[in-house]
């Protein structure tokens, strides 16, 4: 069936949020006496749920990880949120989707309140029928849970009319668990190998490719 609903990840898919996320992680780690000289080592924090990544990167317990997320948000909520920029071509892609009558929603593991602030700041909100994310208490961070939440909010019943767009394996795995098709984008923070291994149905080199993929699907 043709695509009628498109879900977008936020970090690494709509915006290049790397600088703000990495600076926020560095701020949090400093509270624990940890200094990271090369910020690129913190790229692994872009995309996955934060508390899980703190556990993996720092070998933190679940409780320590939750506290680290609190420290992270001290910086992110004031400064890191806007150390960010929209990828070139994204506004045009979103505008074309709306013109074509597609339902467009955001499905991010980032707290929904931050996602809405970012969308407002970069004038992206008008393109979205719904913006869905995680909760500040750490609930609903798994990508499949976010997708389910967004589909329910948008009253989408037919999974085969949905396409999820994301740049990391978590987006692809979440889409598979939710039984929707997915596109892995290469302009973000994931590699082609990562996305293919996770099971991406399609690969986009740039934002414009997303439109071409949808057009090709809908021709069949």
C-alpha positions in Angstrom: 0.0 0.0 0.0 1.1 3.6 -0.6 2.7 5.7 2.1 0.2 8.1 3.8 2.0 8.8 7.1 5.7 9.7 7.6 7.4 9.7 11.0 10.6 11.5 11.5 13.3 11.0 14.1 14.7 14.4 15.3 18.4 14.3 16.2 20.5 13.5 13.2 17.5 13.3 10.9 15.8 16.7 11.0 18.5 18.6 12.8 22.2 18.3 13.3 22.0 18.3 17.1 25.5 16.9 17.7 27.2 19.9 19.2 24.5 20.6 21.8 24.2 16.9 22.9 28.0 16.4 23.1 28.5 19.6 25.1 25.7 18.6 27.5 27.2 15.2 28.0 30.6 16.7 28.6 29.0 19.0 31.2 27.4 16.1 32.9 30.6 14.0 33.0 32.5 16.9 34.5 30.2 16.7 37.5 31.7 13.2 38.0 35.3 14.3 37.6 35.5 12.9 34.1 37.0 14.9 31.3 36.7 14.1 27.6 39.2 16.0 25.5 37.9 14.8 22.2 34.2 15.5 21.8 33.9 13.1 18.9 34.1 10.3 21.5 30.7 11.4 22.7 29.0 11.0 19.3 27.6 7.7 20.5 25.2 9.7 22.7 23.5 11.1 19.6 20.4 9.0 19.0 20.1 6.3 21.7 18.1 6.9 25.0 20.5 8.9 27.2 20.2 6.9 30.4 21.2 3.7 28.5 24.1 5.4 26.9 25.5 6.7 30.2 25.3 3.2 31.5 27.2 1.8 28.6 29.8 4.6 28.2 30.5 5.2 31.9 29.6 1.8 33.3 27.1 3.6 35.5 24.4 1.9 37.5 20.8 2.7 36.5 20.5 5.1 39.4 23.8 6.8 38.6 22.7 7.1 35.0 19.4 8.8 35.9 21.4 11.4 38.0 23.7 11.9 35.0 20.7 12.6 32.8 19.6 15.2 35.3 23.0 16.9 35.1 22.9 16.7 31.3 19.6 18.6 31.3 21.0 21.4 33.5 23.1 22.4 30.4 20.9 21.1 27.6 17.6 22.8 28.7 19.3 26.3 28.7 22.1 26.1 26.1 22.5 22.8 24.4 19.0 22.7 23.1 19.9 25.4 20.6 23.4 24.4 19.7 21.7 22.8 16.8 20.8 23.5 13.2 18.3 22.2 10.6 19.8 20.1 7.9 19.8 21.8 4.5 16.8 20.7 2.4 14.6 19.5 5.4 12.1 22.4 5.3 11.6 21.9 1.6 11.1 18.2 2.0 8.5 18.7 4.8 6.7 21.4 2.8 6.5 19.0 -0.2 5.1 16.3 2.0 2.4 18.5 3.3 1.6 19.7 -0.2 1.2 16.1 -1.2 -1.4 15.6 1.6 0.8 13.2 3.7 0.4 13.1 7.5 3.7 14.1 9.0 4.7 13.4 12.6 7.8 13.4 14.8 8.8 10.3 16.8 11.8 11.0 18.9 13.3 9.5 22.1 14.1 13.0 23.2 11.7 14.4 25.8 8.7 15.7 24.0 8.9 19.1 25.7 12.4 19.6 24.3 11.3 18.3 20.8 8.5 20.9 20.7 10.8 23.7 21.8 13.3 22.8 19.1 10.5 22.6 16.4 9.2 26.0 17.5 12.7 27.6 17.5 13.5 26.4 14.0 10.0 27.1 12.6 9.3 23.4 11.9 6.1 23.1 14.0 3.7 24.0 11.2 4.8 21.1 9.1 3.9 18.5 11.8 0.5 17.0 12.5 1.9 15.7 15.8 5.2 15.8 17.7 5.8 12.8 20.0 8.7 12.0 22.3 9.6 10.5 25.6 8.6 11.7 29.1 11.0 13.6 31.4 10.8 10.8 34.0 12.5 8.4 31.6 9.4 6.6 30.4 8.7 5.9 26.7 12.3 6.3 25.6 12.4 3.1 23.5 11.8 4.0 19.9 9.1 1.4 19.3 7.2 2.8 22.3 7.4 6.3 20.8 6.2 5.1 17.4 3.3 3.3 19.0 2.4 6.4 20.9 2.6 8.6 17.8 0.5 6.2 15.7 -2.2 6.1 18.3 -2.2 9.8 18.7 -2.5 10.2 14.9 -5.2 7.5 14.8 -3.2 5.5 12.2 -4.6 2.0 11.9 -2.9 0.6 8.7 0.8 0.0 9.5 1.7 -0.7 5.9 0.9 3.0 5.0 3.6 4.3 7.5 7.2 5.1 6.8 9.7 5.9 9.6 12.8 8.0 8.8 15.9 7.9 11.1 19.6 7.9 11.1 20.5 5.3 13.8 19.9 1.6 14.3 17.5 2.4 17.2 15.2 4.1 14.6 15.3 1.1 12.3 14.9 -1.5 15.1 12.0 0.5 16.6 10.3 0.6 13.2 10.7 -3.1 12.7 9.2 -3.8 16.2 6.3 -1.5 15.4 5.9 -3.3 12.0 6.3 -0.2 9.8 8.6 0.4 6.9 11.7 2.5 7.4 14.3 4.7 5.7 17.9 5.0 7.1 19.5 8.4 6.3 23.2 8.7 5.7 23.5 12.5 6.3 23.1 12.0 10.1 25.2 10.1 12.6 24.7 6.4 11.6 26.7 4.5 9.0 25.3 2.6 6.0 26.6 -0.6 7.6 24.8 0.1 10.9 21.5 0.9 9.1 21.6 -2.0 6.8 22.5 -4.4 9.6 19.5 -3.1 11.6 17.3 -3.9 8.6 16.6 -0.6 6.9 14.2 -1.1 4.0 15.6 1.9 2.1 18.7 4.2 2.4 18.7 7.9 1.7 21.9 9.8 1.0 20.2 13.2 1.5 16.8 14.7 2.4 15.6 14.9 -1.2 16.1 11.1 -1.5 13.3 10.6 1.0 10.8 12.2 -1.3 12.1 10.0 -4.2 11.7 6.9 -2.1 8.1 7.7 -1.2 7.3 8.5 -4.8 8.7 5.2 -5.9 6.8 3.3 -3.3 3.6 5.0 -4.2 4.0 4.2 -7.9 3.9 0.5 -7.3 
